[in-house]
Structure formats: C-alpha cells, structure tokens
Amino acid sequence: IMKRTRPAVVFLENVDHLLTHDHGETFRTIIDTLVNALRYHIIGVDKDEKGDLSYNPNSFIRNSRDFGVPQNRPRTYIIALILNVFRLFNFR
C-alpha cells in the first residue's frame, strides 16, 4: 500500500514483541524495507556511509503507563517520513 500511495508520513503500531519476533528478523525486515526499498526516513534510525542501518530497538517501545494512562500496555511505534518531505523540512 505504501509503495503505491506514497504517504508523506507513516505511523506504524504493533505489540512490543515485534522487536523480538523471529530473533529480531521481522523488525529488521520492516526497517530495511521502509528505508532501502521504499526510501523513508525512520525516526531513530541512522544510515552510515556504507549503507548500514543502526538503531536501538528499545527506543521504539512506548508504554501507556508512562503517559498517565492507568494501564500497562507496551507497544512498538515506528514513525517514518518520505525522504523528500524529511529533507524539505530539514529535520536533520
């Protein structure tokens, strides 16, 4: 869907175990696809000169209890901006 519609900003949410599913391969595949195949910048992901991606997987977890909500609900959040929008606003 993203490849076809090219939204400027994407907000993805899933369970916190997405990070450890298949020993982290599922999460790595999502990040790699967004960055390399679809050309999005993901908040919290850096790319070095060789094209290797670096990130701290735990930085994608947020828990509702940390925001004043009376429940314990850790979730994985990924925020991605299409590169031309990211560069237009010079977020870096």
Backbone hydrogen bonds, N-H to C=O, Kabsch-Sander energy under -0.5 kcal/mol:
donor,donor_aa,acceptor,acceptor_aa,energy
5,T,1,I,-2.8
6,R,2,M,-2.4
10,V,80,A,-3.0
12,L,10,V,-0.5
12,L,78,I,-3.2
14,N,76,T,-2.1
16,D,74,P,-0.9
18,L,15,V,-1.7
19,L,16,D,-1.3
20,T,17,H,-0.6
21,H,17,H,-1.3
23,H,20,T,-1.5
24,G,21,H,-1.0
25,E,22,D,-1.7
26,T,21,H,-1.2
27,F,18,L,-0.5
28,R,24,G,-2.3
29,T,25,E,-2.5
30,I,26,T,-2.1
31,I,27,F,-2.6
32,D,28,R,-2.8
33,T,29,T,-2.5
34,L,30,I,-2.5
35,V,31,I,-2.5
36,N,32,D,-2.7
37,A,32,D,-0.9
37,A,33,T,-0.7
38,L,33,T,-2.4
40,Y,34,L,-2.5
41,H,81,L,-3.7
42,I,40,Y,-0.5
43,I,41,H,-0.5
43,I,79,I,-2.6
45,V,42,I,-2.2
46,D,54,S,-2.6
48,D,52,D,-2.4
51,G,48,D,-1.8
54,S,46,D,-2.7
59,S,56,N,-2.0
60,F,57,P,-1.7
61,I,58,N,-1.5
62,R,75,R,-2.3
64,S,73,R,-1.0
66,D,63,N,-1.7
67,F,64,S,-1.9
68,G,65,R,-1.0
69,V,64,S,-1.7
71,Q,69,V,-2.2
73,R,71,Q,-0.8
75,R,62,R,-2.8
76,T,14,N,-3.0
77,Y,60,F,-3.1
78,I,12,L,-2.6
80,A,10,V,-2.7
80,A,78,I,-0.5
81,L,41,H,-3.0
82,I,8,A,-2.6
83,L,39,R,-1.9
85,V,82,I,-0.9
86,F,82,I,-2.5
87,R,83,L,-2.9
88,L,84,N,-1.7
89,F,85,V,-1.9
90,N,87,R,-0.8
91,F,86,F,-1.5
